[in-house]
Amino acid sequence: MLKTRKAKRLIAKAVANLPEVKKALEEGYIVINPGSTNGYVAEEILGREIEKDRFVIGYIENGKLCISPAERRLPPIIIYKGKQIDEPYDSVLDKLGKNDVIIKGANAIDFEGNVGIMLGNKVGGTIGKIIGPVVSRGVKLIIPVGLEKLIPSVKLASSVLGIEELDYSDGLKIGLMPVAYGKVITEIEAFFILANVEAFLVAKGGLNDSQGASIIAVWGEDKDVDRAIEIVNNLKE
């Protein structure tokens, strides 16, 4: 069983171990956009803790769709050749090329592996700003997303949402952008990357601190399964 926070840590470890991320860490740019899972990704890449509760923009809390105050949130983390730098986001975006990596979380993933990103901004927010330059230049887009965000259909969900389409919302009104470009990393991919095992989601949910937990079955060589179990047992939240 993977509780939500441990699942985020597992995904983060897998992202940090991707060949394109390792290469960009040595030779180019890595841009980590704020997000609940991306806070864990940042910690794994930087090798230190950050204030993860401040590294979010849109989120769900107390039954409402929320957005964090601009003055409280941490900015995107920009790394160049292994060192975190202080450079304007738009300036870095203009420089990104095929060997660079940009990491953006998602709010939904469906049974076919399609991802959706909530839009609380009428001009498309972060994904609206980056998707054109990223796709046109072939920048590596990594999308970490946990299976707690599993929905039946991203395409259908996107068709019924929209800031001006909704008459009422608990909290922020949103749209949902389907994103077909990029490499999606869930717990399933994470198990393969880190332990070389196949994985399958078999159940969801739980009580108390296990609400949103994922029950995942894995199989493979005995040594690889043992490695997967060891990784899970050593995950910190």
C-alpha positions as CSV (number, residue, x, y, z in Angstrom):
1,M,0.0,0.0,0.0
2,L,1.2,3.5,-0.8
3,K,-0.2,6.4,1.2
4,T,-0.5,9.6,-0.9
5,R,2.7,11.3,0.5
6,K,4.8,8.2,0.1
7,A,3.5,7.8,-3.5
8,K,4.6,11.4,-4.2
9,R,8.0,10.5,-2.9
10,L,8.2,7.4,-5.0
11,I,7.3,9.3,-8.1
12,A,9.8,12.0,-7.2
13,K,12.7,9.5,-6.9
14,A,11.8,8.1,-10.3
15,V,11.8,11.5,-11.9
16,A,15.2,12.3,-10.4
17,N,16.5,9.0,-11.9
18,L,15.3,9.6,-15.5
19,P,18.2,9.8,-18.0
20,E,17.0,13.1,-19.5
21,V,16.9,14.6,-16.0
22,K,20.4,13.4,-15.1
23,K,21.7,14.8,-18.4
24,A,20.0,18.2,-17.9
25,L,21.3,18.3,-14.4
26,E,24.9,18.1,-15.8
27,E,24.6,20.1,-19.0
28,G,21.5,22.2,-19.1
29,Y,18.4,23.6,-17.5
30,I,15.8,22.0,-15.3
31,V,12.7,24.0,-14.4
32,I,10.5,22.6,-11.7
33,N,7.1,24.3,-11.5
34,P,5.2,24.5,-8.2
35,G,2.9,21.6,-7.4
36,S,2.3,19.2,-4.5
37,T,4.2,16.3,-6.1
38,N,6.8,18.6,-7.6
39,G,7.8,19.7,-4.1
40,Y,9.0,16.1,-3.6
41,V,10.6,16.1,-7.0
42,A,12.5,19.3,-6.1
43,E,13.8,17.7,-2.9
44,E,15.0,14.6,-4.7
45,I,16.8,16.6,-7.4
46,L,18.3,19.3,-5.1
47,G,19.1,16.8,-2.3
48,R,17.6,19.0,0.4
49,E,14.3,19.8,1.9
50,I,12.1,22.7,0.8
51,E,8.9,24.2,2.2
52,K,6.6,21.9,0.2
53,D,3.5,23.5,1.6
54,R,4.5,26.8,0.0
55,F,5.5,25.1,-3.3
56,V,1.9,25.0,-4.7
57,I,-0.4,27.3,-6.7
58,G,-3.7,25.6,-7.3
59,Y,-4.9,23.0,-4.8
60,I,-7.9,21.3,-3.2
61,E,-8.5,21.8,0.5
62,N,-11.5,21.7,2.9
63,G,-13.7,20.6,0.0
64,K,-12.9,23.7,-2.2
65,L,-10.8,24.5,-5.2
66,C,-8.2,27.0,-4.0
67,I,-5.3,29.1,-5.1
68,S,-2.4,30.1,-2.8
69,P,-1.7,33.8,-2.3
70,A,1.1,35.0,-4.5
71,E,3.0,36.5,-1.6
72,R,3.1,33.1,0.2
73,R,4.1,30.7,-2.6
74,L,7.6,29.8,-3.6
75,P,8.6,30.6,-7.2
76,P,9.5,27.9,-9.7
77,I,12.9,26.3,-9.1
78,I,15.4,26.8,-11.8
79,I,18.6,24.7,-12.0
80,Y,21.4,25.3,-14.4
81,K,24.2,22.7,-14.7
82,G,23.4,21.4,-11.2
83,K,23.1,24.7,-9.4
84,Q,19.9,26.5,-8.4
85,I,19.9,29.9,-10.0
86,D,17.9,33.1,-9.6
87,E,16.9,34.1,-13.2
88,P,13.5,35.4,-14.5
89,Y,11.2,32.5,-15.5
90,D,10.4,34.1,-18.9
91,S,14.0,34.6,-19.7
92,V,14.8,30.9,-19.0
93,L,11.8,29.8,-21.0
94,D,13.2,31.6,-24.0
95,K,16.5,29.7,-23.6
96,L,15.2,26.1,-23.2
97,G,16.0,23.6,-25.9
98,K,15.9,19.9,-26.7
99,N,18.3,18.9,-23.9
100,D,16.6,20.8,-21.2
101,V,13.8,19.6,-18.9
102,I,10.7,21.3,-17.6
103,I,8.6,19.6,-14.9
104,K,4.9,20.3,-14.5
105,G,2.4,18.4,-12.4
106,A,-1.1,17.5,-13.4
107,N,-4.5,17.4,-11.7
108,A,-6.0,14.4,-13.4
109,I,-5.0,11.2,-15.2
110,D,-7.4,8.7,-16.9
111,F,-7.4,5.0,-17.6
112,E,-5.6,5.6,-20.9
113,G,-2.8,7.6,-19.4
114,N,-4.1,11.0,-20.6
115,V,-3.4,13.9,-18.3
116,G,-5.3,17.0,-17.5
117,I,-4.1,20.3,-15.9
118,M,-6.5,22.6,-14.1
119,L,-6.7,26.2,-15.3
120,G,-7.7,28.8,-12.8
121,N,-6.4,31.6,-15.0
122,K,-8.3,32.9,-18.0
123,V,-5.2,33.0,-20.2
124,G,-4.2,29.4,-19.3
125,G,-1.8,29.7,-16.4
126,T,1.6,28.0,-16.4
127,I,0.8,25.3,-18.9
128,G,-0.8,27.8,-21.3
129,K,2.5,29.8,-21.2
130,I,4.9,26.9,-21.6
131,I,3.2,24.4,-23.9
132,G,3.8,26.2,-27.2
133,P,7.6,26.9,-26.7
134,V,8.1,23.4,-25.1
135,V,6.4,21.5,-28.0
136,S,7.8,23.6,-30.8
137,R,11.4,23.2,-29.6
138,G,11.2,19.6,-28.3
139,V,12.0,20.5,-24.7
140,K,11.6,17.5,-22.4
141,L,8.4,17.9,-20.5
142,I,8.0,15.6,-17.5
143,I,4.6,15.3,-15.9
144,P,4.6,13.6,-12.4
145,V,1.1,12.7,-11.3
146,G,-0.2,10.3,-8.6
147,L,-2.9,7.7,-9.1
148,E,-5.0,9.4,-6.4
149,K,-5.9,11.8,-9.3
150,L,-7.3,9.0,-11.5
151,I,-10.6,9.9,-13.3
152,P,-12.5,8.1,-16.0
153,S,-11.8,10.4,-18.9
154,V,-9.7,13.6,-19.2
155,K,-11.2,14.4,-22.6
156,L,-14.8,14.3,-21.2
157,A,-13.9,16.2,-18.1
158,S,-12.3,19.0,-20.1
159,S,-15.4,19.3,-22.3
160,V,-17.7,20.0,-19.3
161,L,-15.4,22.5,-17.5
162,G,-14.5,26.2,-18.2
163,I,-14.2,29.3,-16.1
164,E,-17.0,31.0,-17.9
165,E,-18.9,27.8,-18.6
166,L,-19.5,27.0,-14.9
167,D,-22.4,28.6,-13.1
168,Y,-21.2,27.5,-9.7
169,S,-18.1,26.0,-8.1
170,D,-17.0,25.1,-4.6
171,G,-14.1,27.6,-4.7
172,L,-12.2,28.6,-7.8
173,K,-13.9,28.1,-11.2
174,I,-11.6,26.2,-13.5
175,G,-11.0,24.8,-17.0
176,L,-9.1,21.5,-17.6
177,M,-6.5,21.3,-20.4
178,P,-5.7,17.8,-21.8
179,V,-1.9,17.5,-22.4
180,A,-0.8,14.9,-24.9
181,Y,2.9,15.9,-25.0
182,G,5.4,14.9,-22.4
183,K,6.4,11.9,-20.3
184,V,3.9,11.0,-17.6
185,I,5.3,9.4,-14.4
186,T,2.9,7.7,-12.0
187,E,3.6,5.1,-9.4
188,I,3.4,2.5,-12.1
189,E,6.2,4.0,-14.1
190,A,8.1,4.8,-10.9
191,F,8.2,1.1,-9.9
192,F,9.6,0.1,-13.3
193,I,12.2,2.9,-13.3
194,L,13.5,2.3,-9.8
195,A,13.1,-1.5,-9.4
196,N,12.5,-2.9,-12.9
197,V,9.2,-4.5,-11.9
198,E,5.8,-4.4,-13.5
199,A,3.0,-2.8,-11.4
200,F,-0.8,-2.7,-11.5
201,L,-3.3,-0.6,-9.5
202,V,-5.7,-3.0,-7.8
203,A,-7.5,-0.9,-5.3
204,K,-7.9,2.7,-4.0
205,G,-8.8,4.5,-0.8
206,G,-8.5,4.0,2.9
207,L,-9.3,5.6,6.3
208,N,-7.7,8.3,8.3
209,D,-4.1,8.9,7.2
210,S,-4.6,6.3,4.4
211,Q,-7.3,8.2,2.6
212,G,-6.4,8.3,-1.1
213,A,-4.0,5.4,-0.7
214,S,-3.2,3.2,-3.7
215,I,-2.9,-0.6,-3.5
216,I,-0.5,-1.7,-6.1
217,A,0.6,-5.2,-7.0
218,V,4.1,-5.7,-8.5
219,W,5.7,-8.7,-10.1
220,G,9.1,-9.5,-11.6
221,E,12.4,-11.3,-10.7
222,D,12.6,-12.1,-7.0
223,K,15.5,-9.7,-6.5
224,D,13.6,-6.9,-8.2
225,V,10.5,-7.4,-6.2
226,D,12.6,-7.4,-3.0
227,R,14.1,-4.1,-4.2
228,A,10.6,-2.6,-4.8
229,I,9.5,-3.6,-1.3
230,E,12.7,-2.2,0.2
231,I,12.2,1.1,-1.6
232,V,8.6,1.4,-0.4
233,N,9.6,0.5,3.2
234,N,12.3,3.3,3.2
235,L,10.2,6.1,1.7
236,K,9.8,9.2,3.9
237,E,6.8,11.4,3.6
